[in-house]
Amino acid sequence: MTKDECFFLGKIVGKFSFKGEVLIKLDTDVPEMYLEMESVLIEYNENLVPFFIERSSLQKSTLLRVKFEDIETEEDVEDLVGALTYLPLTMLPELEDDQFYFHEIIGFDVIDATHGNIGKITSINDSTAQALFEIQKDEKQILIPMNDEFIDKIDKENNTIYLTTPEGLVELYLG
């Protein structure tokens, strides 16, 4: 399985006990959804390796305490600390029609209520306080905050997202 077929679940941030448990910092708003997993894929030497879960529990809201099968000591987990964890895309829960995962909308056309088609979404920048749609229009990049108030409609069938952006925002980029 390749990373393209997976989504990022979280990062192993530390050891938990002398019995080989780890803490995974989950990248999710709903950590409870991941309590019943049978396994995770861990990036190890540039490969995704399946690790089977013996038991798991939540520790301080977004930390998942995990005991993997066949990992019995602190030394066994040394190499895992700092590793990234993934799950197959097929394990993502279904969303409502007006909700989306970031990877789903890459390549969508963006139709603005005032300006019409303003380009295609090339990526989502979620490294800022407010996540941004990164939209490519010819040679220009347009950044639009991912704000529920701006999103009018998501048409997954036609790969189109409809926005009403604040006056002047699109003009900043298109001049």
C-alpha positions in Angstrom: 0.0 0.0 0.0 1.3 3.5 -0.9 0.9 6.8 0.9 -1.4 7.9 -2.0 -3.9 5.2 -0.9 -3.7 6.3 2.8 -4.5 9.3 5.0 -2.3 10.6 7.8 -3.5 9.5 11.2 -0.9 10.9 13.5 2.6 10.8 14.9 4.1 8.6 17.5 5.2 11.2 20.0 6.6 9.0 22.8 6.8 5.9 24.9 4.2 5.4 27.5 5.2 2.5 29.7 8.0 0.0 30.2 5.7 -2.6 28.6 6.2 -1.3 25.0 3.2 1.1 24.8 3.4 4.3 22.6 1.4 7.5 22.5 0.1 8.6 19.0 -0.8 12.3 18.6 -3.9 12.0 16.4 -4.6 14.5 13.7 -8.4 14.4 14.1 -11.3 16.3 15.7 -12.9 13.0 16.7 -10.2 10.8 18.3 -12.9 8.4 19.7 -13.4 7.1 16.1 -10.0 5.4 16.3 -10.4 3.4 19.5 -11.4 0.2 17.7 -8.7 -0.1 15.1 -7.1 -3.5 14.5 -3.9 -2.1 12.9 -2.1 1.0 11.7 0.5 1.5 9.0 3.7 3.0 10.3 6.2 4.7 8.0 9.4 2.8 8.7 12.5 3.1 6.4 10.4 4.8 3.8 7.9 1.9 3.7 4.4 1.6 5.2 4.5 -1.4 7.6 1.4 -2.8 9.3 1.4 -3.0 13.1 -1.4 -4.9 14.8 -3.0 -3.3 17.9 -3.5 -5.4 21.0 -5.3 -2.6 22.9 -5.7 1.2 22.8 -7.2 3.9 24.9 -7.4 7.7 24.8 -4.9 9.6 26.9 -5.6 13.4 27.3 -8.1 13.8 24.5 -6.0 13.6 21.2 -3.3 11.1 22.4 -4.0 7.5 21.7 -2.2 5.1 24.0 -1.4 1.9 22.0 0.0 -1.5 22.8 1.1 -3.2 19.6 1.3 -7.0 19.3 4.8 -8.4 19.7 6.2 -5.1 21.1 7.0 -5.9 24.7 9.6 -3.5 26.0 10.7 0.1 25.9 13.6 -0.9 23.7 11.2 -2.4 21.2 9.5 1.0 20.7 12.7 3.2 20.5 12.7 3.1 16.7 9.0 3.9 16.5 9.1 7.3 18.4 8.7 10.1 15.8 7.3 7.8 13.2 4.2 8.8 11.2 1.1 6.6 11.2 -1.4 6.1 8.4 -4.7 4.3 7.6 -6.1 3.3 4.2 -8.4 5.9 2.6 -11.2 3.3 2.7 -11.3 3.6 6.5 -12.3 7.3 6.4 -15.9 7.6 7.6 -18.6 8.8 5.1 -19.3 12.5 5.4 -22.5 14.4 4.7 -22.9 16.0 1.3 -21.8 19.4 2.6 -18.7 18.1 4.3 -15.4 17.0 2.7 -11.9 15.7 3.4 -9.1 18.0 2.2 -7.8 15.4 -0.3 -11.3 15.0 -1.9 -11.5 18.5 -3.2 -8.0 18.8 -4.9 -8.7 19.5 -8.5 -12.2 20.9 -7.9 -13.2 24.0 -9.9 -13.9 27.0 -7.8 -16.9 29.1 -8.8 -17.2 32.5 -7.1 -20.6 34.2 -6.9 -19.1 37.5 -8.3 -16.2 36.4 -10.5 -17.3 33.0 -11.9 -14.7 30.3 -12.3 -11.6 31.5 -10.4 -9.5 28.3 -11.0 -8.8 24.9 -9.5 -8.0 23.9 -6.0 -4.3 22.7 -6.1 -4.0 22.1 -2.3 -5.1 23.0 1.1 -2.8 24.9 3.4 -3.7 23.9 6.9 -0.4 25.1 8.5 -1.9 28.5 9.3 -4.4 29.5 12.0 -7.1 29.5 9.3 -6.9 26.7 6.6 -6.7 28.1 3.1 -7.9 26.9 -0.3 -4.9 27.2 -2.7 -6.4 27.9 -6.1 -4.5 28.1 -9.4 -5.9 30.5 -12.0 -3.6 30.7 -15.1 -0.2 31.8 -13.6 -1.6 33.2 -10.4 -2.3 31.6 -7.0 -5.3 32.7 -5.1 -5.6 32.0 -1.4 -9.2 31.9 0.1 -9.8 31.1 3.8 -11.8 27.9 4.3 -14.6 29.6 6.1 -18.1 28.0 6.3 -19.6 31.5 5.6 -17.8 31.6 2.2 -18.8 28.1 1.0 -22.2 28.1 -0.7 -22.2 24.6 -2.1 -20.0 21.6 -2.7 -20.9 19.6 -5.8 -18.9 16.4 -5.5 -20.5 14.8 -8.6 -19.2 17.7 -10.8 -16.0 18.4 -8.8 -17.1 22.0 -8.2 -17.2 24.2 -5.1 -19.2 27.4 -5.0 -18.0 30.3 -2.9 -19.2 33.8 -2.1 -16.0 35.6 -1.2 -15.8 39.0 0.6 -15.6 42.0 -1.7 -12.0 42.7 -2.8 -10.5 39.3 -1.8 -10.3 37.8 -5.3 -9.3 41.1 -6.8 -6.2 41.1 -4.6 -4.9 38.2 -6.6 -6.3 38.8 -10.1 -5.6 42.6 -10.1 
